[in-house]
Amino acid sequence: MFCVIYRSPHRDQTYLYVEKRDDFSRVPEALLRSFGRPQFAMMLPLDGRKKLANAELEKVTAALNEQGFYLQIPPTPESLLQTHLENSKKPV
């Protein structure tokens, strides 16, 4: 199985995986509007692969089979202030 990965021009580190190049027929219209015009990033085979850089291979494969796309969004940034406040409350 191959997948095609597109980056979002509006959202940093946000990627859309689909099964076929330029086929967004199974992607909800609302998602495409907020994603922006998809910019081709790469095409890669999923068969025989052990892992992906920033996504779980099993989740990507399942989403492609079930809904025809997978949306990869960046992790929530760590709040350094919150971490500091939590650490300052702990007894030494």
Secondary structure in CASP SS format (residue, H / E / C, confidence):
PFRMAT SS
TARGET T0000
AUTHOR 0000-0000-0000
METHOD secondary structure of the structure
MODEL  1
M C 1.00
F E 1.00
C E 1.00
V E 1.00
I E 1.00
Y E 1.00
R E 1.00
S C 1.00
P C 1.00
H C 1.00
R C 1.00
D C 1.00
Q C 1.00
T C 1.00
Y E 1.00
L E 1.00
Y E 1.00
V E 1.00
E C 1.00
K C 1.00
R C 1.00
D C 1.00
D C 1.00
F C 1.00
S C 1.00
R C 1.00
V C 1.00
P C 1.00
E H 1.00
A H 1.00
L H 1.00
L H 1.00
R H 1.00
S H 1.00
F H 1.00
G C 1.00
R C 1.00
P C 1.00
Q E 1.00
F E 1.00
A E 1.00
M E 1.00
M E 1.00
L E 1.00
P E 1.00
L C 1.00
D C 1.00
G C 1.00
R C 1.00
K C 1.00
K C 1.00
L C 1.00
A C 1.00
N C 1.00
A C 1.00
E C 1.00
L H 1.00
E H 1.00
K H 1.00
V H 1.00
T H 1.00
A H 1.00
A H 1.00
L H 1.00
N H 1.00
E H 1.00
Q H 1.00
G C 1.00
F E 1.00
Y E 1.00
L E 1.00
Q E 1.00
I C 1.00
P C 1.00
P C 1.00
T C 1.00
P C 1.00
E C 1.00
S C 1.00
L H 1.00
L H 1.00
Q H 1.00
T H 1.00
H H 1.00
L H 1.00
E H 1.00
N H 1.00
S H 1.00
K H 1.00
K C 1.00
P C 1.00
V C 1.00
END
